[in-house]
Structures are given as C-alpha cells and as structure tokens.
C-alpha cells in the first residue's frame, strides 16, 4: 500500500506525468513486497519550494509512505531511482531532491484497516 507524493516547483506536462507514473510503478518494486497494483501517486506542480535559501533552481520533495517496515538498502535504491527519474523527466538535479520515507502499521482500505 505505498503512496508517493511528489512536489516540484516547476510545471509537469500531462505526458511527463504519465511517464513518471509508469516509471514510479516500476520503481516501487524495489521495495520488497510492493507493487504498482497497490500504488497511489500524487503529483503537485508549481509548488512554492525553497531550498538552500533560494527558489530559483528546480527542486523536489518526495514522500514515500508505506504499510509495514522498510528495508534500508531497498529505500536507498528507490531514492536513487526516484532521483534519476526526476532528473530525466523534469531536469531536477539529484542534489536538489529530498526523499522522505514514512512507515505505518495502520493503513485503511476498502472500509477497514490491514
């Protein structure tokens, strides 16, 4: 039950959003037991993000929320993949991207919690 919320301070064309959604769907499999069939995504464009005292460079803040525990090496691999994808599709340098992971044991779906 992963959820990836991506905020960027630049526009995202519909075609780019579709390409990122597909690529994130493939990338989520880097986390053990996670698949695109349970993945929910949110993209926010043109956010007023500041980084290193400036808002002039393209930047991104990505939150990856998952049900259960994460494997540190898998998260490291996913961070690398997310950074590469944002650089490729939105020209955001990896050094201008933060990726935050959140774990929870309470996750609801279909009227009940897992």
MOVEN-V724699 format. One record per residue. N is the residue number from 1. RES is the residue in one letter. PHI is phi in radians with two decimals (999 if undefined). OMEGA is omega in degrees with one decimal (NA if undefined). D_LAST is the distance of its C-alpha to the last C-alpha in Angstrom with 2 decimals. Layout:
BEGIN
<<N;RES;PHI;OMEGA;D_LAST> <N;RES;PHI;OMEGA;D_LAST>>
END
This chain:
BEGIN
<<1;X;999;178.8;9.82> <2;X;-1.39;174.8;13.10> <3;X;-2.32;178.1;15.24> <4;X;-2.03;-179.6;18.93> <5;X;-1.94;-176.3;21.19> <6;X;-1.98;175.9;24.84> <7;X;-1.99;178.1;27.70> <8;X;-2.34;-179.4;31.27> <9;X;-1.75;177.9;34.66> <10;X;-2.51;178.7;36.14> <11;X;-1.25;174.7;35.84> <12;X;-2.18;176.6;33.66> <13;X;-1.17;-179.6;35.31> <14;X;-0.97;179.6;33.26> <15;X;-1.12;178.9;34.17> <16;X;-1.19;178.0;33.08> <17;X;-1.06;178.8;29.69> <18;X;-1.10;178.7;29.23> <19;X;-1.12;177.8;30.36> <20;X;-1.13;179.1;28.06> <21;X;-1.04;178.6;25.01> <22;X;-1.11;-178.3;26.00> <23;X;-1.16;176.8;26.72> <24;X;-1.15;176.8;23.46> <25;X;-1.06;176.3;21.68> <26;X;-1.34;-176.4;23.72> <27;X;-1.17;-175.7;23.42> <28;X;-1.08;179.1;19.62> <29;X;-1.19;174.3;20.04> <30;X;-1.17;174.7;21.75> <31;X;-1.52;-177.0;18.43> <32;X;-0.95;176.6;17.42> <33;X;1.40;-178.3;14.81> <34;X;-1.78;-179.7;14.76> <35;X;-2.42;178.7;16.48> <36;X;-1.12;-176.9;17.95> <37;X;-1.12;176.3;16.13> <38;X;-2.01;-174.2;13.02> <39;X;-1.40;171.2;15.37> <40;X;-2.02;-178.0;16.32> <41;X;-2.16;169.7;19.70> <42;X;-2.41;176.4;21.92> <43;X;-2.03;174.7;25.58> <44;X;-2.09;-179.8;27.87> <45;X;-1.76;175.7;31.53> <46;X;0.95;176.8;34.57> <47;X;-1.27;179.0;32.76> <48;X;-1.54;-179.5;35.18> <49;X;-1.76;174.6;34.26> <50;X;-2.04;178.0;36.77> <51;X;-2.56;-178.7;36.86> <52;X;1.03;176.4;39.63> <53;X;1.37;-176.5;41.46> <54;X;-2.48;172.2;41.76> <55;X;-2.13;-176.2;40.18> <56;X;-1.56;-179.1;42.56> <57;X;-1.65;172.9;40.60> <58;X;-1.14;-179.9;37.61> <59;X;-2.40;178.3;34.45> <60;X;-2.51;170.8;30.68> <61;X;-2.19;-175.4;27.68> <62;X;-2.11;175.1;24.42> <63;X;-1.91;177.0;21.00> <64;X;-1.99;-179.6;18.35> <65;X;-1.91;-177.6;14.88> <66;X;-2.41;172.6;12.16> <67;X;-1.49;178.9;8.75> <68;X;1.66;-177.0;10.12> <69;X;-1.53;176.4;13.85> <70;X;-1.82;171.8;16.66> <71;X;-1.62;-174.7;19.81> <72;X;-1.01;-178.4;22.84> <73;X;-1.22;176.8;25.03> <74;X;-1.18;177.3;22.54> <75;X;-1.12;177.6;22.17> <76;X;-1.06;178.3;25.96> <77;X;-1.13;179.9;26.32> <78;X;-1.17;176.5;24.03> <79;X;-1.03;177.6;26.02> <80;X;-1.07;-179.5;29.16> <81;X;-1.16;179.0;28.06> <82;X;-1.03;180.0;26.98> <83;X;-1.08;178.7;30.30> <84;X;-1.10;-178.9;32.28> <85;X;-1.17;179.2;30.80> <86;X;-1.20;175.8;31.53> <87;X;-1.19;-178.4;34.98> <88;X;-1.13;-172.0;35.68> <89;X;-1.58;-176.2;34.55> <90;X;-2.19;179.4;35.27> <91;X;0.98;175.4;37.81> <92;X;-1.76;-178.5;35.91> <93;X;-1.14;-179.4;37.07> <94;X;-0.94;179.5;34.45> <95;X;-1.28;176.6;36.07> <96;X;-1.97;-178.7;35.15> <97;X;-2.22;169.1;31.39> <98;X;-1.86;174.8;28.79> <99;X;-2.19;-178.5;25.28> <100;X;-1.98;179.0;22.75> <101;X;-1.89;176.7;19.46> <102;X;-2.29;177.3;16.60> <103;X;-1.94;175.1;13.62> <104;X;-2.54;173.9;10.65> <105;X;-1.75;177.7;8.08> <106;X;-2.03;-178.5;6.74> <107;X;-2.54;-177.8;5.86> <108;X;-1.74;176.0;6.16> <109;X;-2.82;174.1;7.45> <110;X;1.01;176.0;9.73> <111;X;1.44;179.7;10.03> <112;X;-2.62;176.9;6.75> <113;X;-1.75;175.2;3.76> <114;X;-1.31;NA;0.00>>
END
